[in-house]
Amino acid sequence: LWDCKYNFRRIQMKITAKMVKELRNITAAGMMDCKKALTEKEGNMEASIDYLREKGMAKAAKKAGRIAAEGMIFDGISEDAKTAIVLEFNSETDFVTKSDEFIQFGKDAVEVALKNGITTIEDLKSAEFNGETMEARLTNLIAKIGENMNLRRLKSITTEGFVTTYNHLGGKLGVIIEMTGEANEENVAKAKGIAMHVAAMDPGYLSP
């Protein structure tokens, strides 16, 4: 009789810096989080992406109850100058509102709203940008930055004439002006002047 003993040893895949960098470029997660995900999933890139996404959603859910009191107004106009949008996007601190990621998300949200004729926050969240819903992108951004963020409100105006917008105090106040006539240089300049006046004086109505 032969008494054979086999010693089975688990061979762990080596996680390289190149793999970590690739995963970080795809997910925008932190270096240590990417390394942990690759280690947990034995170097499988797709599984690591799913792992980070699930972890990100869990982190975002924990932050959802925190108050997002700071924010910025983003605005945009369609190419034909017939539709204008102002969007309020909030975070917990003023520091985050100045970050590149926060500002880029706000700009992308306005672009998506204009492109798809969106008039509500709910529709904006469900709209896709580069193959991912805006809500999913927001969840990932919350997990990455570590603060609660909120697409608070959106106003869209479409007109037979033309529209213009004015963004005051570095994104603290947004104005939409709807005008009759053509969107020529003279009329647009007049509309901009009116928008600046509205921002400064905050009138409650058009006429007495």
C-alpha positions as CSV (number, residue, x, y, z in Angstrom):
1,L,0.0,0.0,0.0
2,W,1.1,3.4,-0.8
3,D,0.4,6.2,1.6
4,C,0.6,9.4,-0.4
5,K,0.0,12.8,1.0
6,Y,-0.6,15.7,-1.2
7,N,0.0,19.2,-0.2
8,F,-2.3,21.6,-2.1
9,R,-1.3,25.2,-2.0
10,R,-3.4,28.0,-3.4
11,I,-1.4,30.0,-5.9
12,Q,-2.3,33.7,-5.7
13,M,-2.1,35.8,-8.8
14,K,0.4,38.7,-8.6
15,I,-1.4,42.0,-8.8
16,T,0.8,44.4,-10.8
17,A,0.9,48.2,-10.7
18,K,-0.3,48.2,-14.4
19,M,-3.4,46.2,-13.4
20,V,-4.2,48.6,-10.6
21,K,-3.7,51.6,-12.9
22,E,-5.9,50.1,-15.6
23,L,-8.7,49.5,-13.0
24,R,-8.4,53.0,-11.6
25,N,-8.6,54.5,-15.1
26,I,-11.9,52.6,-15.7
27,T,-13.5,53.2,-12.3
28,A,-11.8,56.3,-10.9
29,A,-11.6,54.5,-7.5
30,G,-8.7,54.9,-5.2
31,M,-5.4,53.0,-5.7
32,M,-5.8,50.9,-2.5
33,D,-9.5,50.2,-3.3
34,C,-8.4,49.0,-6.8
35,K,-5.7,46.8,-5.4
36,K,-8.0,45.3,-2.9
37,A,-10.7,44.6,-5.6
38,L,-8.1,42.9,-7.8
39,T,-6.8,40.8,-4.9
40,E,-10.3,39.8,-3.9
41,K,-11.2,38.8,-7.5
42,E,-7.8,37.2,-8.2
43,G,-7.0,39.7,-11.0
44,N,-10.3,39.4,-12.9
45,M,-10.8,42.9,-14.3
46,E,-14.6,42.6,-15.0
47,A,-15.3,41.1,-11.6
48,S,-13.2,43.8,-9.9
49,I,-15.2,46.5,-11.7
50,D,-18.4,44.9,-10.4
51,Y,-16.9,44.6,-6.9
52,L,-16.0,48.3,-6.8
53,R,-19.4,49.3,-8.2
54,E,-21.2,47.4,-5.4
55,K,-18.9,48.9,-2.8
56,G,-19.5,52.3,-4.2
57,M,-23.2,52.0,-4.1
58,A,-23.0,50.9,-0.4
59,K,-20.9,53.9,0.5
60,A,-23.2,56.2,-1.4
61,A,-26.2,54.8,0.4
62,K,-24.6,55.5,3.8
63,K,-24.1,59.1,2.8
64,A,-27.6,59.7,1.4
65,G,-29.1,61.0,4.6
66,R,-26.5,63.7,5.1
67,I,-27.6,67.3,4.2
68,A,-26.2,68.7,0.9
69,A,-26.5,72.4,1.7
70,E,-23.8,73.8,-0.6
71,G,-24.1,73.9,-4.4
72,M,-23.7,75.5,-7.7
73,I,-26.0,76.6,-10.6
74,F,-25.2,75.3,-14.0
75,D,-26.8,76.6,-17.2
76,G,-26.8,75.9,-20.9
77,I,-28.5,76.9,-24.2
78,S,-29.4,74.7,-27.2
79,E,-27.6,75.4,-30.5
80,D,-30.7,77.0,-32.0
81,A,-31.1,79.3,-28.9
82,K,-34.7,78.1,-28.4
83,T,-34.2,76.1,-25.2
84,A,-32.4,77.1,-22.0
85,I,-31.7,75.1,-18.8
86,V,-30.6,76.0,-15.3
87,L,-29.7,73.2,-12.9
88,E,-28.9,73.3,-9.2
89,F,-26.4,70.6,-8.1
90,N,-25.6,70.4,-4.4
91,S,-22.9,68.9,-2.2
92,E,-22.2,69.0,1.6
93,T,-19.3,71.5,1.4
94,D,-18.2,74.5,-0.6
95,F,-14.8,72.8,-1.1
96,V,-16.3,70.0,-3.2
97,T,-18.3,72.4,-5.4
98,K,-15.0,73.8,-6.6
99,S,-13.6,70.3,-7.5
100,D,-13.1,69.4,-11.1
101,E,-15.2,66.2,-10.8
102,F,-18.2,68.1,-9.3
103,I,-18.0,70.8,-12.0
104,Q,-17.7,68.3,-14.8
105,F,-20.7,66.4,-13.6
106,G,-22.8,69.5,-13.5
107,K,-21.7,70.4,-17.1
108,D,-22.4,66.9,-18.3
109,A,-25.9,67.0,-16.7
110,V,-26.8,70.2,-18.5
111,E,-25.6,68.7,-21.8
112,V,-27.6,65.6,-21.3
113,A,-30.8,67.6,-20.4
114,L,-30.4,69.8,-23.5
115,K,-29.7,66.9,-25.8
116,N,-32.7,64.8,-24.6
117,G,-35.2,67.6,-24.0
118,I,-35.3,66.8,-20.3
119,T,-37.4,68.9,-18.0
120,T,-37.4,67.0,-14.7
121,I,-34.8,65.8,-12.3
122,E,-36.3,62.3,-12.4
123,D,-35.8,62.1,-16.2
124,L,-32.3,63.5,-15.9
125,K,-31.3,60.8,-13.4
126,S,-32.5,58.0,-15.7
127,A,-30.9,59.5,-18.8
128,E,-27.7,57.9,-20.1
129,F,-24.3,59.5,-20.7
130,N,-21.5,57.4,-22.2
131,G,-23.5,54.2,-21.6
132,E,-24.3,54.9,-17.9
133,T,-27.2,56.6,-16.3
134,M,-26.7,59.9,-14.6
135,E,-27.9,58.4,-11.4
136,A,-25.3,55.7,-11.5
137,R,-22.6,58.2,-12.3
138,L,-23.7,60.3,-9.4
139,T,-23.6,57.3,-7.1
140,N,-20.0,56.6,-8.2
141,L,-19.1,60.2,-7.7
142,I,-20.5,60.2,-4.1
143,A,-18.5,57.1,-3.3
144,K,-15.3,58.5,-4.8
145,I,-15.4,62.0,-3.2
146,G,-17.0,60.9,0.1
147,E,-19.8,63.5,0.3
148,N,-23.5,63.3,-0.3
149,M,-24.5,65.1,-3.5
150,N,-27.9,65.9,-4.9
151,L,-29.4,67.0,-8.3
152,R,-31.9,69.3,-6.5
153,R,-33.9,71.2,-9.2
154,L,-34.0,71.9,-12.9
155,K,-35.8,74.6,-14.9
156,S,-36.2,74.4,-18.7
157,I,-37.7,77.0,-21.0
158,T,-38.4,76.6,-24.7
159,T,-39.6,79.5,-26.8
160,E,-40.6,80.6,-30.3
161,G,-38.2,83.5,-30.0
162,F,-34.8,82.9,-28.3
163,V,-33.4,82.5,-24.8
164,T,-30.2,83.5,-23.0
165,T,-28.8,82.7,-19.6
166,Y,-26.7,84.5,-17.0
167,N,-24.7,82.8,-14.2
168,H,-23.9,85.2,-11.3
169,L,-21.5,85.0,-8.4
170,G,-19.7,81.9,-9.6
171,G,-22.7,79.7,-9.9
172,K,-24.7,80.9,-6.9
173,L,-27.5,82.5,-9.0
174,G,-28.8,81.6,-12.5
175,V,-31.2,83.6,-14.7
176,I,-33.0,82.6,-17.9
177,I,-34.3,85.4,-20.2
178,E,-37.0,84.5,-22.9
179,M,-37.2,87.1,-25.7
180,T,-39.2,87.5,-28.9
181,G,-37.5,88.2,-32.2
182,E,-34.3,86.8,-33.7
183,A,-31.2,85.8,-31.8
184,N,-28.9,88.3,-33.5
185,E,-26.0,90.0,-31.9
186,E,-27.9,93.1,-30.9
187,N,-30.9,91.3,-29.4
188,V,-28.7,88.8,-27.5
189,A,-26.7,91.7,-26.0
190,K,-29.9,93.3,-24.8
191,A,-31.1,90.0,-23.3
192,K,-27.8,89.6,-21.5
193,G,-28.1,93.1,-20.1
194,I,-31.6,92.3,-18.8
195,A,-30.4,89.0,-17.3
196,M,-27.6,90.8,-15.4
197,H,-30.2,93.4,-14.2
198,V,-32.5,90.7,-13.0
199,A,-29.6,89.0,-11.1
200,A,-28.7,92.2,-9.4
201,M,-32.2,93.5,-8.5
202,D,-34.1,90.2,-8.1
203,P,-37.5,91.6,-9.3
204,G,-40.6,89.7,-8.4
205,Y,-42.5,90.3,-11.6
206,L,-42.2,91.7,-15.2
207,S,-44.4,94.8,-14.7
208,P,-46.4,96.6,-11.9
